[in-house]
Amino acid sequence: MKMLLAGAFALAVFLPVCASAQSKPDTFVITKTGYSCKTCTPAFTVKADGNAYPVKGGAFDAVAIRLTSNGVTEIHMKGGKVVTTINTSVSSDGRTATTDFTDTSGAKPAKGFAVARRVEGSPKGANPVSGSWQVVDSSGAKLSR
């Protein structure tokens, strides 16, 4: 039962809409200096400079964003401790995003992944993860503890 609850929690945190039948896409706006997740719970906007910034209303109280050439790493913290690391990379054609995550909030780390398809493009010059994404495969989100 605990594993089932942990899996449901992770889906709700890592795949904001996936836990609710993925009726709406996940939307991100990422520039060289900022990261905004419009569909996260809670929705938030922070600087994308690798430093931790406070976020209110969620299972974490701070988030740090690190940009890569083809994606982004999102680090969630609670009480100064890293509880979640989410890596998203976009395929070379820009149509597919793969997200892998690690949740260290429990007694044992949990890992998983999901695949999403782009449903709305990103602004010119923005990070490749910018835009809207529909999760098409969350079978890797079945956590193993």
C-alpha positions as CSV (number, residue, x, y, z in Angstrom):
1,M,0.0,0.0,0.0
2,K,2.8,2.4,0.9
3,M,4.4,1.7,-2.5
4,L,1.1,2.5,-4.3
5,L,0.7,5.7,-2.4
6,A,4.3,6.7,-3.1
7,G,3.7,6.0,-6.8
8,A,0.6,8.1,-6.9
9,F,2.4,10.9,-5.0
10,A,5.3,10.8,-7.4
11,L,3.1,11.0,-10.4
12,A,1.3,14.0,-9.0
13,V,4.6,15.8,-8.3
14,F,6.6,14.8,-11.4
15,L,3.9,14.6,-14.0
16,P,1.5,17.4,-12.9
17,V,-1.4,16.5,-15.1
18,C,-0.7,12.8,-15.7
19,A,-2.2,11.8,-12.4
20,S,-5.5,13.3,-13.6
21,A,-5.8,11.4,-16.9
22,Q,-3.6,13.8,-18.8
23,S,-6.5,15.8,-20.1
24,K,-4.4,19.0,-20.4
25,P,-0.8,19.3,-21.5
26,D,2.1,20.4,-19.2
27,T,3.2,23.9,-20.2
28,F,6.7,25.4,-19.5
29,V,8.2,28.8,-20.4
30,I,12.0,28.6,-20.2
31,T,14.4,31.4,-21.1
32,K,18.1,31.8,-20.4
33,T,17.3,33.4,-17.1
34,G,13.9,32.1,-16.0
35,Y,11.7,29.0,-15.7
36,S,8.0,29.0,-15.4
37,C,5.8,25.9,-14.9
38,K,2.2,27.0,-15.5
39,T,0.7,23.6,-14.9
40,C,2.8,22.5,-11.9
41,T,1.2,22.2,-8.5
42,P,1.8,24.8,-7.3
43,A,2.5,26.8,-10.5
44,F,5.8,28.8,-10.1
45,T,8.3,31.0,-11.8
46,V,12.0,31.1,-10.7
47,K,15.3,32.1,-12.0
48,A,17.1,29.4,-14.0
49,D,20.5,29.9,-12.6
50,G,21.0,26.7,-10.5
51,N,20.3,28.4,-7.2
52,A,17.4,27.4,-4.9
53,Y,14.3,29.7,-4.8
54,P,11.3,29.4,-2.4
55,V,8.1,27.9,-3.7
56,K,4.9,27.9,-1.6
57,G,2.0,25.5,-1.5
58,G,3.5,22.2,-2.6
59,A,5.2,19.1,-1.4
60,F,8.5,21.0,-1.7
61,D,9.5,24.4,-0.4
62,A,12.3,25.4,-2.8
63,V,13.3,24.6,-6.4
64,A,16.5,25.0,-8.4
65,I,16.6,25.0,-12.2
66,R,19.7,24.1,-14.3
67,L,19.5,24.5,-18.0
68,T,21.2,22.2,-20.5
69,S,21.5,22.6,-24.3
70,N,18.6,20.2,-24.9
71,G,16.7,20.3,-21.7
72,V,16.4,21.2,-18.0
73,T,17.1,19.7,-14.6
74,E,14.6,20.6,-11.9
75,I,15.6,20.0,-8.3
76,H,12.9,20.1,-5.6
77,M,13.9,20.7,-1.9
78,K,12.2,20.4,1.4
79,G,13.9,22.0,4.5
80,G,17.1,22.4,2.5
81,K,17.3,18.8,1.5
82,V,17.0,17.6,-2.1
83,V,13.8,15.4,-2.3
84,T,13.3,15.2,-6.1
85,T,15.5,15.5,-9.1
86,I,13.8,15.7,-12.5
87,N,15.8,15.6,-15.8
88,T,14.0,16.4,-19.0
89,S,15.7,16.2,-22.4
90,V,14.2,16.9,-25.8
91,S,14.9,14.8,-28.9
92,S,16.9,16.3,-31.8
93,D,13.8,16.8,-33.8
94,G,12.2,18.7,-30.9
95,R,9.0,16.5,-30.9
96,T,9.7,14.2,-28.0
97,A,10.7,14.8,-24.4
98,T,11.9,12.2,-22.0
99,T,11.7,12.9,-18.3
100,D,13.4,10.8,-15.7
101,F,13.1,11.4,-12.0
102,T,14.5,10.3,-8.6
103,D,12.5,10.8,-5.4
104,T,14.6,10.6,-2.2
105,S,11.9,11.7,0.2
106,G,11.1,8.1,1.4
107,A,13.2,5.5,3.1
108,K,14.5,4.3,-0.2
109,P,15.0,6.3,-3.4
110,A,12.3,5.9,-6.1
111,K,13.0,6.3,-9.8
112,G,10.9,6.5,-13.0
113,F,10.5,8.0,-16.4
114,A,7.9,9.3,-18.8
115,V,7.7,10.3,-22.4
116,A,5.8,13.3,-23.8
117,R,5.0,14.6,-27.3
118,R,5.1,18.3,-28.1
119,V,1.7,19.8,-28.7
120,E,2.7,23.5,-28.8
121,G,6.0,24.9,-29.9
122,S,8.5,27.0,-28.0
123,P,9.3,30.6,-28.6
124,K,12.3,31.2,-30.9
125,G,15.6,31.0,-28.9
126,A,13.9,29.5,-25.8
127,N,15.1,26.3,-24.1
128,P,13.9,23.2,-26.1
129,V,11.6,22.2,-23.1
130,S,9.6,25.4,-23.5
131,G,6.1,24.8,-24.9
132,S,3.4,22.4,-24.1
133,W,3.8,18.6,-23.8
134,Q,1.3,15.7,-23.6
135,V,2.4,12.7,-21.7
136,V,2.1,9.6,-24.0
137,D,3.9,7.0,-21.9
138,S,4.1,7.0,-18.2
139,S,4.7,3.3,-17.8
140,G,8.2,4.1,-16.5
141,A,6.6,6.1,-13.7
142,K,5.8,2.8,-11.9
143,L,8.2,3.3,-9.0
144,S,10.5,0.7,-7.5
145,R,11.6,1.3,-4.0
